[in-house]
Amino acid sequence: MVIGICPTVDFAFKLLFGSPEHTRITIHFLNAILGAAIRITAITIRNPFLGKETEEDKLSILDIVATDEHGRIINIEIQTTVPAGMHQRLCYYVSSLYSRQLTEGAKYSSLNAAISICVLTKPMYPDDSRLHLDFRLREASGLLLTDDLQVHLLQLSNLTATVQNVFEATPIEKWACFLLNADKMTLDDVRRLFHEVEFSEAAGVLDMISKNPEQLQQYEARLKFQRDEAARLEGAISEGIRQGRAEGRQEGLQEGIEKGIEKGIEKGIEKGTLIGRITLLQELLGILEPTVQELTSLDEAQLSEMAEELKRRLRTRGV
């Protein structure tokens, strides 16, 4: 029987890479992404997966924060959409991990590296065909300033390896292939195609979700949320296109049509993304209102202000 649990659903992703009982999986994944320059042999999960304690509780924050034996702080997350402000968001997260280490009286030299790893099911850079993008602080000529701030993107849609040739793939390609195909495999398929024991353990974690009624219910709730979020974004894009075409027709020129569509798409995506972000933050905080219908009546400035306030409240709850 196929596993049937998709690792790119954030619930399954955090259970896979954010469980103290399965740090071997996380270590193997991190070494695949970060390379062999500084090998990781031990990590501590700083915000372990907890799920829900009661039916009234909402899921905890689904990013994974870990510290390796070298003191590096590593954030791991999965994104099934590329929301507006994603570039700034990645910079903000990794900078926060870095700056929060400095306590009063501490020296700058005591700071440890902060690393953010974002797995993307949709490309953040559609024109770049690379699977793995590695961002660091460098001078324009390539001279490295520091390795202390790193952002790694794993663009799953750029994977060229397949299950047929995965045995010859690189560690990064193997993980990308696993994340994209594990739900369609059986446990025996995984053992046959991925010879490293970490992949068999990862498949076992996914299979465990399918057999645990409570975890399966939480997984299906998150899967539904991600699908609804994608549908909202598609709706925003469609509405943006419609508004853009209407604006273009009013201008009466082909140039006006093209500019109107572009402007409408941009506005539609921005507003739809803000509404999606607010509803997610409301869910994490246990806030039931305002509804999506009420949010739609607000302008972008009001939505942005509301989103920032919800993020502030979520941060005060701690990791």
Phi, psi and omega in degrees: 000136179293154183296315174077005179246121183275122182293342181276357169284127191305327178298310180293323181298316181288323177296328181288313187252355184242022180257125178302335180285347185230042182293339178300323178296312182297318180298316180297317179296314182296319178295328177294319182283315189272346178085181189265003183301314175232099185286135178265131176239347180207143176220159173239125177279117185277336176229073186301154179295129181239340184066219179245134177280324177223169180297332182281338182286148175263161179299144177290170179304134190265001169290157179247129177240125182225158174237130178268178185290349177269002179089356181290138178260128188234127175254131179236133179213162176241137177230125178261357171224165175245090185290163176300143180078016184298320180300312181294322180298315179297318178297319182295315182298310184291326177293322178295317178301324183284310188287331182292346179288333189278108178265169182301128178088351181282155180268150177301328181293348180275352181292136175261159181298145175242129187230132176244128178242120181242118176268126185242128174276340174241140186292138173277333177236084185301333182273357179253121186274000183285144178285319185241125176245133186238109183255132176217174179275111181226154170286159186304330180282350182109353179297126184281128173278310180198152172266001188293335178241119182225140172233121179247130176248134174247100183272093188301329182293347180265007180293130177256336177293151179236171178296337180288328181240019185295335180300329181267001185283164175285164178303320179296316180296323179297317180293320177298317179296319178297313182297328182275339190234352186302324183294339181262003182253161168266169177299322179294323177300315182297315180296327182284322186270327182244107188281341179289137185295336181297326179289323176295320177295319179297318177298324178296323177296316179296318180296326178297321178300317182294339183258354180257110186304318181292314179295322179296321178295317179293320177299313182294327177295317179290324177298317178297318180298315180297321178293319178296321179297316179296321180294321177297318180295318177298321178297319179296319179296316180298318179294321178298318178297317181297313180295322180295319179294320179297317178297319180296320179296322180295325178289333174078007181234150178300322178298320179295323179298312183296318180291322180295318179298315181299316180292320181294318179298316181300314181293319181296316179296316183299312182291318179297321179294317179299317179296317178298319180295318181295317180295325177294314179297321176300318180296316180295327182269352181078025180267129185264347182217160003286163180280168178301322180298319179290323179295326182299332183282348181274155176274175186296323180296317179294319179295318179298317179297318180295318180298317180295322179294318179295321178295321178298317180295322180293321180295326182293342178284344178083160178282000000 
